[in-house]
Amino acid sequence: MPVTRVLLFVLTNVAVLAVASIVLSIFGVQGILAENNVDLDLRSLLIFCAVFGFSGSFISLAMSKWMAKRATGAQVITRPRNQAETWLLQTVERQAREAGIGMPEVAIFDSPEPNAFATGMNKNKALVAVSTGLLERMSQGEVEAVLGHEVSHVANGDMVTLALIQGVVNTFVIFLSRVAGFIVDRVLLKNERGLGIGYFVTSLVAQIVLGILASMIVMWFSRRREFRADRGGAALASRDKMVGALQALKRVHEPQGLPASMAAFGISAGRLGRFGNLFMSHPPLEVRIKALQESA
């Protein structure tokens, strides 16, 4: 992991500790617990939650290439079998060189819908995969733009960035749900012997609710990164090709060829309705097209 990513990781952890302390002070949680003789070491709990929160996020990231291949059945191109595969490898190699990253693995997965994704913990050892539907239903220029979009995701370090954000929200979800459980169990229910049923039920419910709210934050960041990857795709191919690729995706009604676990790293994601849009990993295609058309 490069120095910049390590620095970002350290600063993120420091930010978690600082913000959590401020939040606890503002809401007077420590005072409430002290007044009711609740023995809860908030600092140790926060460290515990951060370890688990970030560990889960980065273990998922470390396994992302393996999981992606398993989930989609993507087959890595080791030796091109035809002209199309040769062109794919040459195009990704050129774009990776221009983006300043190592050559990613290039794979094809079987899906009738045009889609693509990029993943991997190290931007110099990433994976870029495209669907059979993408190759069959889109022009070469449009496929080139899609590849540029995915290579830009890798070059921008989007997978690591989202893992860091997920680690932050994981930490807060685990931490705040435990604090809520402790308050209900010890302060409201006056349980003085260990951790009672109030703690476990409240913690579970709070973790579910907070987890849902936290996913909205992660998806918001994911949508912001899509605009940047679109601009990267336009730089590596051309703006006209990138706009054409997005318009082609729009014509096939926002493809759904990826498993839900991989949707955040794909070229497109489906629409879920007004409230459901808050949980979308990608902005609506018309919004992305407009942003590209209006960009300098």
N, C-alpha and C positions, 0 to 999 in steps of 0.2 A: 504494500500500500504506500503510495507516494507521500512525501512529507506534508504536502498541502492537505491531503485527506486526513492524515494523522492529526494535524493541527486543528482541522475542522472538527474532528471527533472529540478532541480534548476540550476545545472551546464550547462545543455543544453540551458536554457533560457539566462544565462549569456553569453554563447558562441554566441548565436544569436545576442545579443546586441553588443558584441565586434566586431564580424566579419562584421556586417552590417555597423558599424561606420567606420571600416577600408575601406570597399568597397566604401562607399560614399566619403571618403576622397581621395582615389586613383583616382576615376573618376571625382572628383571636382564637384559633384552634388550640394553641398551646396553653393559653390562659384557661380555657374551658376545661381542658384535661387536667391541669394542675389543681384547679378548684375542686375537682371531683376525685382527687387522689388516683388518677389513672397513670399507671407506669408505662408510658409509651415513649421509647427513644426514637424521636422523629428522624434524627440524623442517620442512625443505623438503618431505620426502615427505608429511608430514601436511597441510601447506598445499595441496599438489598434490591430494591425495585429497579434501580438503574442497571445493576448487573444483569438482572433477569430480562429487563426490557430491551437493552441493547444486545444482549446475547441472542435472544430470539430473533431479532431483526437481522443481525449479521450472520447467524447460522443459516437463515433463509437465503440471504444474499450469496453466501458461499456455495450453497447447494443449487443456486438458481439455474445454472447451465444444465446440470443433470436433471433437475426437475422439469425444465422446459423441454428437453429432448424426450423425456418419458411422457409428459403430458400431451405433447403434440405428435409424437412419433417422428420428429424431425430427423432426417438422415443427413449427416455431414458429408459434404462433397470432398472426398480425398483425391480421387482421380476423375476428372470430367468425363462423362460418358457421351456427351453430345455438344453441339455448338452452343446451345443455350446455357449449359452449365459452365462451359469455358468462358462465355461472356459474363456470367454472374461473378465468377472468381476474379476476372480481370477488372471488372467495374468496382467491386468492393476493394480490391487491392489498390486501385488508383485513388479512390475516395479516402481510404484509410491513410494513405501516404500524404494526401493533401490536408487531411484533418490532423496529422501529426500523431497517429496512434499505430500500434502494432496491427498486423493483419489478423482480423477476427476469423473464427471458424465460420464457414458459410454452409447453410443447411436448407433443405427443402422439406416441408411437411405437407401431407395430403389433406387438403380442404378445398371444397368447391368455391368458397368465398375468398375474394382477394384480400389478403392481410399479410402482415409481417411483424416481426418483433426483434428486439435486441436485448441481451441480458449478459450478466457476468460480473464478477466482483472486481476484476482488474481490467481496465480499459485497453490494455495491451494483449489481453487474452480473452476477448469477449466472443459472443456468438451472435451472428446475424442470420435470421431465418426468414424465408418467404414461403407462401403457400403456393400450391399448384394452381389454384384459382387466380392468384395474382399474375402468374406467368402466362396463363391462358387468356385472361380477360382484359389485360391492360397492355398498352403499347410499350415498346422498349424504352422510349423516353420517359413514360410514366413510371415504369419499374425502376429506372435509373434514379428518379427523384425519390421514390420510396426508399431505395437503398441508401440514398444520401441522408434522408430523414433518420433512418436507424443508425447509420454511422455517426451522425451528429449526436444522437442520444448517448452513444458510447463515448465520444470525444468530450462531451459536456459533463461526463461523470454522473449522469442522471440516476443510474441504478444505486450508486453509493449515496447520493444526495437523498433519495427517497428512503434508503435504509436508515440514514441518520435521523430523518424526520420521523420515521416509524418508531425508531428507538426512543426518541423524545416522548412521543405520545404514549408509547407502551409504558414508559416509566411513570408518567402522570396518571395513567389509567390504573395501574397496579397500586401506586402509592395512595391516591385519593380514595380508591375503593376500600383499601385497608383502614385508612383513617376513619372513613364513614362507618365502617363496620365496628370499629373500636368505640366510637362515640355512641352509637346506638346500643351496643352491648353493655358498656360500662356506665355511661351517663344517663341514658333514657331507661334502660331495663335494670340498672343498678346491679348488674352481675359482678360479683367480687371473686369468683373462683375460675381462674383460667379464661378461656375463650368459649362463650356460650353460643347457642343457636342463633342468637341475634347477630353476632359478628359474622358468622358464615353466610347466613341468608342475605344480610345487607351487603356484604362484600361482593357476593356473587351477582346480585341484582345491579349494584352500582357499577361493577366491572362491565356488565353487558351494556348498560345504558351509556356509560362513558366511552366504551369501545366503539359504539355506533357513532357517537358525536365525534370521536377522535378520527374515525375513518373519513369524515367530511373534510377535516383539515388536510389529511394526506392526499385526498383526491383533488383538493384545491391546488396544492403544490404541483401535483401531477399535471393538471390542466395548464398551469403556467409553463411547465417545461415543454409541453407540446408545441406551443407557439415558437419557442426558441429552436426546437428541432426542425420545425417547418422552415424557419429562416436558414438553418444550416443545410437542409436539403436543397433549398433554392440556390445557395452558394455553391454547392458541390455539383449540382446538375444545371438548373437554371430556374428562375422564378416561374417562367411559363410552364416548364415541365412539372414543377411542384404544384402549381395551381391546377394543371391538367390532371395530375394524379389524384388530388383531393376531389375534383369534380367527378372523376371516374368512380371514386369510392361513393360519392353521394348518389350517383346514378344507380348503384346497386343497394341503396337503402341502408347504409351504415352496417357493414358486414359483422357477423358474429362467429367467425371461424375459430376463435381462440378460447381456451378454457378460461373461466373467471379468474383463476389464479395468475394468468399471464396477461390479462387484459390491459393492465397499466403500462405494459411495455410494447403494445401493439401499435400499428399505424392508425387504427380507428377503434372506436368503441360505440356500442349502441346507445340509444336515447331511452330514458326511463320515465319521462314525465316531468312536470314542473318541480315537484319536491325531489323526485328521484334524480334529477340532474345534479343535485348536490353531491351525489355519490358516483358521478361519472368520472372516469379517469382521463377522458378526452373531452375537449370543448366540442360543441356542435360543428359539423364540417362547414356549414355556411359561414360561421363566425371565423374559422380558420382561413377560409378562402378570402373573405373580406379583408382580414388582417394582412394577408400576403399581398393582395392587390393594392392595398393602400400604403404598403411599406415602401420606403425610398430605395 
